[in-house]
Amino acid sequence: MQFGLFVELIALRPHDKAAVIRCYREALEQIKYAEQMGFEYVWETEHHFTERFSYSTAPELFLTAVARETKTIRLGHGGVLLTMNHPVRVAERAAVLDILSDGRLEFGTARGTTEAELGGFRIAPEDSRAMWEESIRMIPKMWTQDRFEWNGRFYKVPPRNVIPKPLQEPHPPMWVATTTPPTFELAGRMGLGVLAFSLTAPGQSEDAVRVYRQAIRGAQPVGAFVNNKVAAFTPMVCLENDAEALRVGAFSAAAYAEGARQLYAKWSASADSWKGWFGREYFTESEITPDEMNKLVERGTVCVGDPNRCISIIKQWEELGVDQIMCLVQAGRITHHQAMESIRLFGKYVIPYFRKRSGTAASPSARTSA
């Protein structure tokens, strides 16, 4: 089991300019500390127009700053929105980031699912998956070929050498963000690692992981190798006092999980309902009852509690065959101090527990030659 920090760059109230600047600086401090405490990955998402929630609009710039302040932690796009960025520019920027980080890039991708983002770029929701798939097939070819040419449905590129090439050879590990079982299967068939953001309990994810492992056995990878890994996302609050962790989590990590559940439930209810929630503050203002909070913790949907409780929750994911846990600590109303304390305790007690159980040093990626 490996562990990563997941970064949304969430600005707390009053959501003003000072709050945004502060969230960037605090996130950088949290990542540097996470590396010291044994976290092996940091993942940063990409969002646009998500006012009062995530201000992570240029992850390649932020991750470059992280690269200059760290030495070992792997830098993950979690992920690049291939519907809103031209694939040539994505390939170029990712290669530069890989060079500047001494080969630490993990290339995660996504297509975007919100009206704020897709609508803001005038992208039809029904085209988003096809756009993502066309881009993901283009990018590794740009990294490995000196002459690249493409004539597709969404993109046309005349013969060019896309430069520079990544430091990692043949290219960085490739991932895709997933929320539904069909995408798990697609990821497996394409040889991509899975960044699971469905915010479900381990038991609810079992079928999706099984489908992925079955599909990847017969993968026809879009890149030069298969990245057979599953990383599961969870909001995380780890404090000395279990009751205090649950209290804090009720207004932060769990509120994030509940807000996401409401958001995507409304988005997927019908073809037009995705516009109904636009502008609402689900993620930063949601409330959750103690009973609802306890259910989320008991099911393992969120990793909230003292170190012993966090260990028991991670065990559920380990038994499922998940390779990595991506911990969101900067969420809801969590303060910087509470986030740093969570990182400290998780790194002091939880990560060593699983390293001792494995008895082996963690490796940055799992590759199978195509």
N, C-alpha and C positions, 0 to 999 in steps of 0.2 A: 504494500500500500504506500502510495506517495501522496504528498500534500502540497496544495497550492493556495495562494491567496487570490481571491477574485475581486476586481476593482471596478466599481461603477462610476466613481467620482460623483458621489451624491452630496449635494450641498444642503445643509440643514436650514431651517427657518432662521432669518427672514428671507432666505433665497436671494440675497442681494449680491452685488459684485464682490464685496468683502468675503461673504460666505463661500462663493465659488473659488476665489483665490485660496482661501483657507483650506478647502477640501482638497485642492491639488497638493498643497504643501504637506498637509497631514498624511495624505495617501503615500507620498514619497517617503516620509518618515516611517510609516507602517511597513512598507515594502522592504526598506533597508533593515529594519528590525526583524522582520519575518525571515529574511535570509540568515541573520545571525542565530535565530531560534530554530533553524532546521527546515524551514519551508523550501521546497525545491523548485517551485514554479510560481510565477505571478501571471494572472490572466487579466487582460483589460478588454472590456467590451467596446463597441462603437455604437453611439446613439446620435440622433439628430432631432432637434426641435422638441426634446423631451423636457420642457420647462418645469421647474420645481421638482425634478427628479435627477436624471443623470446628465452631467455636463461633459461627458466623454466623447467629444466630437473628433478628436485627432489622436487616436491611440498610438500611431507610429511615432508621433512627436513626444508624447509622454513616455513611451517605452524607451525611446532613445535617451531621455533624461535618466530613466531607471538604469539603463545600461552603463552610463557613465558613473553611477553612484554604487554599483554592485559588481560582484565578481563571479558568482556561481549560479545564481538563481536563473532558471529558464524563463524567457520572455514570451508570453503567449498572447497572440491576438485571440480574443474570445467573443466574437470574431470580426474579421473585416466584412463589411456589408458589400457583397459583390454586386448587388443590384444598384448601388449608389456610387460606385467607384469604377472607373474604366479599368479593365483588367491589366492593361499595359502599365498604368500608373501603380496599380497594386503590386505587380511583380517588381517594378523598379524600387518602390519604397521598401518593400519587404526585404529585398536583397541588400539594400543599404543598411537597414536595421540589423540584418544578420552579420554584416561586416563589422559594424560599429560595436556590436555586442560580442565579438569574437565567437560567432557561431552558436548563439544561444536562442535563436528564434524558434518558436513553435507556431506554425501558421494555421490558425483557426479561422473558419469562414462562417458566414451566415447570410441570410437573404433579407431579413427584416420582416416584421409582422404587424407593425402598428400603423395606424392611419396617419399619425403625426409624421412618420418617416417616409413611408411609401407615398402618401399623398403629397408630402412636401416636395418630393422629387418627381411627381407626376408619373409614378410607376403603377401600372395596373396590378392589383394583387394576384390575378390569375397568371401574370407573366413572371412573377418573382422567382418561382422555382426553376423555370426554364432558363432565365437569365443567370441564376446562380450556377446551374449545371454547365452552361456554355462557358462561363468564366473559369470554373474550377478545372475544366478540361484544357483550357488555354494556358493557364499560368505555369504549370510544371514544364510545358514545352518551351516556354520563353526562357526558363531557367537553365534548360539543358541543351538547347539548340542554338547554334550560331546564326542560323537563318530561320526566322519564324514568319509564317504567313497564315492568315485566317480569313475565311469567307463564310460567316455564320449568319444566323437569323438576326442577332442583335448587334454583333460586332464584325467589322471588316478591317483587317490590318494588312497593308501591303508588305512585301518582303523586307524585313528589318532584323537587325541584331539587337535584341532588347538587353541593355546593359545597365548596371553591372550584374554579374552573376552572384548568387549567394556564396558565402564562405563554406557552408556545409555542402558536402557532396554526397549524392547528386543534387539534393535540395533539402530544405528544412522539412521536418515531419508535418503532415497535413491533417487537419481536423475539420469537422463540421458541427455546428451547433444544432441540437435536435430537441424536439419537444414531443414528438409522436412516434409510435412504433413503426409506421411506414418509413420515416426518415432514418430510423435505426437500420432498417433493412437496406435502404439505399446506400447509407454510409458503408455498410459491410460490403456490398457488391462493388463499390467504388474504391475499397481499400483505405478508407479514411478513418481516423480516430474519431470517437464520439465525445462531444461536450454536451452532457445531458442537463438541460435546463427545465425539465418538466415539473420540478418542485413536487415530486411525489415521494411516497414512502418507499423503502427498499422493496417491500413485498409487491407494491404496485408497479415496480420497474422490472421485475423478474422476467416477464415475458419479452419485454423489449430487449433486454440484454441477451437473452437466449436467441432471439431472432437475429441479432447482430452477429453473435458468434457463429451461428450457422451460415449466415450469408457471407461472412468474410473468409470462410474456408474455401469458397469458390470465387474469390474476388478477382475482378479484372481491374487492377488499380489505375486510376487516372494519372498517378505519378509514377516514379521509378521504383517505389517499394510500398509495401503494405504497412500501415501504422495501426496495428491491432491493439487498441487501447480504448477503455471507457473511463471518462472522468465525470464524476457526478457533482453537481452543484448543491450547496446547502448554506443558508444563513447560519452563522456561528457566533455564539456568545459563551465564553468559558471563563467563569469566575470562581474564586475560592469558595464562596457561599452558594450552594445550589439554589436556595430560595431567592437570593438576590439575582442570580443569573436568570431565573425564570421571570422575575419581575421586570428586569431590563429587557429581556427577550420579548416579552409581551408587547412592548412598545417600540420594538426595533426589528429584529430579525423575523419574528413571527408575523408582525404587521406587513413586512415585505412579502412574505410567502402568501399571506391571505390576500393582500392587494393584488398580487400577480394572478392568483386563482380567479378572483373576481374579474380582473381585466380580461384575461383570455377567455373566460367563460362567456362574457358579453361579446367579445370579438367574434367568437366562433359560433354563436347561436344562430346566426343567419347571414346571408350574403351582405346585407346592408347594415347589420348591427355594429360593425367595427367602428362606425363613426359616432356611435352613441356615447362612448365614454371619453371622447377627445377632450383634453383639458382638465379632466378630473384628477384629484390628488390621491389616488389609491395608494401609491407607494409610500408617501411620506406622511400621510395624515390618517391612515386607517387605524382603527382600534380593534382589539381582539379580547375576548373574555378569557379569564383564567382557565375555564373548562376547555375552550377551543385551543388555548395554548398548550395545555397538558396533552391533548390528543395529538397535536403536531409533534410534540417531543416523544411521546410514547410510540408513535408510528415511525419515528426516525426521519420525519420530513424536514425537521430543522435540528441542528446540533447545538442545543442550548442546555447548560447546566454546569455543575462542577466537573473537574477533570474525569472523575470516575464515570459520571453519566455520559460525558462526551465519548469516552472510550467504548462504552456499551453501545452507543448509537453507531459509531464508526464500524464496530464489529458486524453490525447488520449489513452494511454495505460491503464489507470485506467478504462475508459469506456469499454474497450475491455474485462475486467475481469482479467487482469494480476495481480498477487499477489506481485511481486517484480521486481524492476529495478536494473540490475547489471551495474554499471557505470565504464567504462574504462577511466581513467584520464591520465594514463602513456602511451601515444601512439604517433606515428609519431614523430614530432619534439617538442612536448610539453616539456617545461623545468620543473624542480622540483618546482620552485617557482610558475609557472602557475598552476601546478597540485595541490599544497597546497592551492592556492587561490581559485581554483574551489571547492575543498573540503570544505573550510571555508564558502563560499557563499551558496553552496548547503545545507550545514548543518544549516546555519543561517536562510535561507529563505524558501527553497524548502521543506525540510523534515518537518519542523514545520507546514507548510501549510497543508500537507496531514494528519499529525497526528491530527491536530485540526478538520479537516473534518471528520475523522473517529470517533473521540471522545473516542477511546479506546486505551489501551496500546497494543503495538505489541507483538505477541507471536512468539517464535522461530520456531515453526513447526506446521503443521496441520496433525494430525494423525487420522486414522480410523482403528479400530481393524479389523484384517482379520478374 
